[in-house]
């Protein structure tokens, strides 16, 4: 049985990084994860890109927030996974990251 991950990304005017970030999540070799993006109301083209991948997102929240911590809370409030993680919009997940984390938790059920 696979572990469901909730991957939250927050963004504000990060169009130049956002595609690479989300591609690194979408390309994970794990088949049981949801992607949640919280965007603070970008005006740099980010929203157009997010609209183009909307069908791959479990949740897309667009609107003003009170900063990064608030945006993360908004995302995690919607998360349904057993394991939550956060990927900055200007960062990427390494190939196999979710499988590695799942393996660790399976080997250490007390965590």
PETA-V639410 format. One record per helix or strand of 2 or more residues. SS is the DSSP state (helix for helix, strand for strand). FROM is the first residue (numbers start at 1). LEN is the number of residues. If there is no record, write none. Layout:
ss:SS from:FROM len:LEN
ss:SS from:FROM len:LEN
This chain:
ss:strand from:5 len:7
ss:helix from:15 len:12
ss:strand from:33 len:7
ss:helix from:46 len:7
ss:helix from:54 len:3
ss:strand from:59 len:4
ss:helix from:68 len:11
ss:strand from:83 len:4
ss:helix from:97 len:11
